[in-house]
Amino acid sequence: MKILVPVKRVIDYNVKVRVKQDQSGVELNNVKMAMNPFDEIAVEQALRIKEAGNADEVVLVSIGPTQSQETIRTGLAMGADRGIYIEAPHETEPLSIAKLLARVADQEKPGLIICGKQAIDDDSNQTGQMMSAFLGWSQATFASAISLSADNAIVTREIDGGLETIKAKMPTVITVDLRLNEPRYASLPNIMKAKKKPIDTLTAEALGVDITARLSILKVEEPAVREAGIKVSSVGELVEKLQEEAKVI
C-alpha cells in the first residue's frame, strides 16, 4: 500500500508572527519557516505504518513556492521515500489545494492519505474534507489513534464530548490531531540520504486545475493587547467590576 502525505511550508511555530505595515498580510521576509506541525505528525504516522509492515511507500506532496521543496526534504530526511512538488507562485486556497491533491491521488493510486487537520498559518481545517469529497473516499478527522486492517481503518477521533471511535472503509482520508504521536528528529545520515531521494515537479496547469484565488484579504490586524489583571478586595467589588466594566452580568 502507498501512503500519500501533503505537507505545507509555514512560519515556524516558535517565531512571533508580525503583520505587515500596510496590513495586507503577514511578514514572511527573513522569517524562519518550517513544516506545519500537524503535517509533521502525519508524516510520522505514515512512517510508523510503513515500519509496521502495512505500507510499502510514503510519498510527500507540497504545493507552493520553490522553497516548499525544502519542506519535502525535511520529510524525506524523516524517512519518506519520495516527494512531489507542485508549483504555485501565489498563496493557494484550500479548495484549489484539495483539487490538486485529488488529481495527484488519481495518478499515484494511494491506499491511504494522511494529512494534518489544519495549517497553523490559516487554521482553515478544510483541505482533508474537500479532498475526500473530490475522491469519493471515506474520511476520518481529528485522529488521535489509528489502526489499520485489510479493508478498514479504525480511528479514534477527538470531539467536544471526549473521544469517538469510528471505522472508515479503505481507501480513506485521515486528518490527524496533535495527540496522535510525537514526530521523530531527522538523523544526520538520513539528512544526507534525503538529498538523493527524488522529487518530481508538477504544475497546476499540467494537472488541469485552476488555482486562481477566489478570496481576497481585506486587512490583517494583530490581536488587541491584553490589559493586566487587578486584585479586588471584596466580592461586592468583583460583582461591580463584572457589571460596570466587563458587562458580563
PLY file of the C-alpha trace (Angstrom):
ply
format ascii 1.0
element vertex 249
property float x
property float y
property float z
element edge 248
property int vertex1
property int vertex2
end_header
0.00 0.00 0.00
1.12 3.53 -0.79
0.52 6.41 1.64
0.22 10.00 0.41
1.02 12.80 2.86
0.53 16.50 1.99
2.99 18.85 3.76
2.90 22.65 3.95
5.63 25.24 4.50
4.60 27.70 7.24
6.21 30.12 9.67
7.97 28.18 12.44
5.62 27.89 15.42
8.32 29.26 17.75
8.55 32.54 15.81
6.44 35.57 16.77
4.27 36.45 13.78
4.41 40.07 12.60
1.80 41.86 10.49
2.98 43.94 7.52
2.82 47.69 7.96
0.21 48.03 5.21
-1.88 45.27 6.92
-2.00 43.30 3.65
-0.79 40.10 5.29
1.85 38.52 7.50
5.54 39.41 7.15
7.41 36.48 5.57
10.75 38.12 4.68
13.69 36.94 6.80
11.40 34.72 8.86
12.26 31.13 9.79
9.98 28.66 8.00
9.28 25.02 8.84
6.91 22.15 8.16
3.40 22.63 9.52
3.38 20.78 12.90
0.18 18.88 12.09
1.74 17.68 8.81
4.83 16.59 10.70
2.63 14.36 12.85
1.01 12.99 9.68
4.44 12.11 8.24
5.43 10.39 11.47
2.23 8.31 11.48
2.76 7.27 7.85
6.30 6.17 8.66
5.11 4.15 11.67
2.53 2.40 9.49
5.24 1.59 6.94
7.62 0.33 9.65
4.84 -1.93 10.95
4.70 -3.58 7.52
1.33 -2.13 6.48
2.67 0.12 3.71
5.34 -0.08 1.03
5.92 3.58 0.22
5.37 7.03 1.73
5.03 9.87 -0.78
5.02 13.54 0.25
3.28 16.32 -1.68
3.83 20.04 -1.22
2.22 22.97 -3.05
3.72 26.46 -3.04
6.82 28.46 -3.93
10.15 26.85 -4.82
11.20 26.81 -1.15
8.46 24.25 -0.47
10.90 21.64 -1.73
12.88 22.22 1.48
9.81 21.10 3.42
9.66 17.93 1.32
13.37 17.32 2.02
12.63 17.58 5.75
10.04 14.81 5.41
12.39 12.72 3.27
15.03 13.05 5.99
12.50 11.71 8.49
12.17 8.59 6.33
9.69 9.21 3.49
10.56 7.64 0.14
9.97 10.39 -2.43
8.30 13.72 -2.96
6.07 15.57 -5.41
6.33 19.35 -5.67
3.54 21.36 -7.33
4.47 24.89 -8.36
2.20 27.65 -7.06
3.52 31.20 -7.44
1.00 32.70 -5.02
-0.91 31.72 -1.87
-3.20 28.83 -2.75
-6.63 28.41 -1.17
-7.81 25.14 0.44
-10.27 24.42 -2.38
-7.54 24.60 -5.03
-5.19 22.54 -2.86
-7.84 19.85 -2.40
-8.37 19.69 -6.18
-4.62 19.40 -6.83
-4.18 16.69 -4.20
-7.15 14.76 -5.61
-5.53 14.83 -9.08
-2.24 13.60 -7.61
-4.10 10.83 -5.78
-5.74 9.79 -9.06
-2.26 9.42 -10.58
-0.48 7.83 -7.62
-3.32 5.49 -6.54
-2.53 5.52 -2.78
-4.46 3.30 -0.38
-4.40 5.95 2.34
-3.98 9.73 2.60
-2.88 11.18 5.94
-2.76 14.94 6.42
-2.69 17.45 9.23
-6.13 18.58 10.38
-5.18 22.21 9.67
-2.28 24.55 8.97
-1.19 26.87 11.76
-0.99 29.86 9.40
-4.68 29.92 8.43
-6.50 27.39 10.66
-8.90 26.61 7.82
-9.35 22.89 8.58
-10.89 22.33 5.13
-8.48 20.57 2.77
-8.83 16.98 4.01
-12.62 17.06 3.97
-12.85 18.56 0.47
-10.22 16.17 -0.86
-12.20 13.13 0.34
-15.30 14.58 -1.35
-13.48 15.01 -4.69
-12.12 11.46 -4.48
-15.36 9.91 -3.21
-13.44 8.32 -0.32
-14.39 7.90 3.32
-12.85 10.30 5.82
-11.87 10.33 9.48
-10.94 13.69 11.00
-9.12 14.81 14.18
-7.49 11.40 14.66
-5.73 10.71 17.97
-5.28 6.95 17.35
-5.18 4.89 14.14
-5.17 1.14 13.50
-5.46 -0.48 10.07
-6.88 -3.73 8.77
-7.17 -5.03 5.23
-10.38 -3.18 4.39
-10.89 -0.65 7.17
-9.20 1.97 9.33
-10.22 2.15 12.98
-9.80 5.78 14.03
-10.28 7.38 17.43
-11.40 10.99 16.96
-11.22 13.92 19.36
-14.65 15.54 19.65
-16.22 18.09 22.01
-17.70 15.35 24.16
-14.46 13.34 24.51
-13.39 10.55 22.15
-15.26 8.82 19.34
-14.07 5.64 17.59
-15.19 5.05 14.00
-14.49 2.52 11.26
-13.68 4.03 7.84
-13.64 1.94 4.68
-10.33 1.95 2.80
-9.14 3.89 0.86
-9.69 6.78 3.20
-8.52 10.29 4.07
-7.41 10.76 7.69
-6.67 14.17 9.24
-4.55 13.99 12.37
-4.60 15.86 15.67
-1.71 16.86 17.93
-2.04 13.97 20.37
-1.61 11.22 17.77
2.17 10.93 18.16
5.44 12.78 18.71
7.43 13.23 15.47
10.97 11.94 15.27
14.04 14.05 14.65
15.92 13.52 11.39
19.36 11.98 11.94
22.42 13.29 10.08
22.77 10.13 7.91
19.10 10.41 6.91
19.53 14.09 6.10
22.35 13.15 3.72
20.28 10.34 2.18
17.34 12.72 1.68
19.41 14.81 -0.76
19.47 11.85 -3.17
15.78 10.96 -2.92
13.69 12.00 -5.94
11.29 14.96 -6.01
9.03 15.19 -9.07
7.89 18.64 -10.15
4.39 19.29 -11.50
2.33 22.36 -12.34
-1.31 23.17 -11.70
-1.79 23.58 -15.46
-0.46 20.08 -16.12
-2.93 18.72 -13.58
-5.78 20.70 -15.14
-6.61 22.74 -12.03
-7.35 26.47 -11.94
-5.72 27.91 -8.81
-6.95 31.47 -9.30
-7.76 32.99 -5.92
-11.47 33.30 -5.09
-10.97 35.19 -1.85
-9.12 38.43 -1.16
-7.70 39.56 2.16
-9.03 42.99 3.08
-6.96 43.60 6.19
-4.85 41.70 8.72
-4.62 43.05 12.27
-2.72 41.97 15.34
-4.90 40.97 18.31
-5.57 43.68 20.87
-3.01 43.90 23.66
-4.35 42.29 26.82
-4.59 44.53 29.85
-3.06 43.47 33.14
-5.44 41.99 35.70
-6.29 43.58 39.03
-6.96 42.30 42.52
-10.25 43.15 44.20
-10.74 43.45 47.92
-14.25 42.01 48.22
-16.96 40.02 46.46
-19.03 43.17 46.15
-16.24 44.95 44.28
-15.84 41.91 41.99
-19.55 41.93 41.14
-19.41 45.69 40.49
-16.45 45.28 38.12
-18.21 42.48 36.24
-21.36 44.56 35.90
-19.95 48.01 35.13
-16.66 47.35 33.33
-16.74 43.84 31.89
-20.53 43.96 31.40
-20.80 40.18 31.59
-23.53 40.05 34.24
0 1
1 2
2 3
3 4
4 5
5 6
6 7
7 8
8 9
9 10
10 11
11 12
12 13
13 14
14 15
15 16
16 17
17 18
18 19
19 20
20 21
21 22
22 23
23 24
24 25
25 26
26 27
27 28
28 29
29 30
30 31
31 32
32 33
33 34
34 35
35 36
36 37
37 38
38 39
39 40
40 41
41 42
42 43
43 44
44 45
45 46
46 47
47 48
48 49
49 50
50 51
51 52
52 53
53 54
54 55
55 56
56 57
57 58
58 59
59 60
60 61
61 62
62 63
63 64
64 65
65 66
66 67
67 68
68 69
69 70
70 71
71 72
72 73
73 74
74 75
75 76
76 77
77 78
78 79
79 80
80 81
81 82
82 83
83 84
84 85
85 86
86 87
87 88
88 89
89 90
90 91
91 92
92 93
93 94
94 95
95 96
96 97
97 98
98 99
99 100
100 101
101 102
102 103
103 104
104 105
105 106
106 107
107 108
108 109
109 110
110 111
111 112
112 113
113 114
114 115
115 116
116 117
117 118
118 119
119 120
120 121
121 122
122 123
123 124
124 125
125 126
126 127
127 128
128 129
129 130
130 131
131 132
132 133
133 134
134 135
135 136
136 137
137 138
138 139
139 140
140 141
141 142
142 143
143 144
144 145
145 146
146 147
147 148
148 149
149 150
150 151
151 152
152 153
153 154
154 155
155 156
156 157
157 158
158 159
159 160
160 161
161 162
162 163
163 164
164 165
165 166
166 167
167 168
168 169
169 170
170 171
171 172
172 173
173 174
174 175
175 176
176 177
177 178
178 179
179 180
180 181
181 182
182 183
183 184
184 185
185 186
186 187
187 188
188 189
189 190
190 191
191 192
192 193
193 194
194 195
195 196
196 197
197 198
198 199
199 200
200 201
201 202
202 203
203 204
204 205
205 206
206 207
207 208
208 209
209 210
210 211
211 212
212 213
213 214
214 215
215 216
216 217
217 218
218 219
219 220
220 221
221 222
222 223
223 224
224 225
225 226
226 227
227 228
228 229
229 230
230 231
231 232
232 233
233 234
234 235
235 236
236 237
237 238
238 239
239 240
240 241
241 242
242 243
243 244
244 245
245 246
246 247
247 248
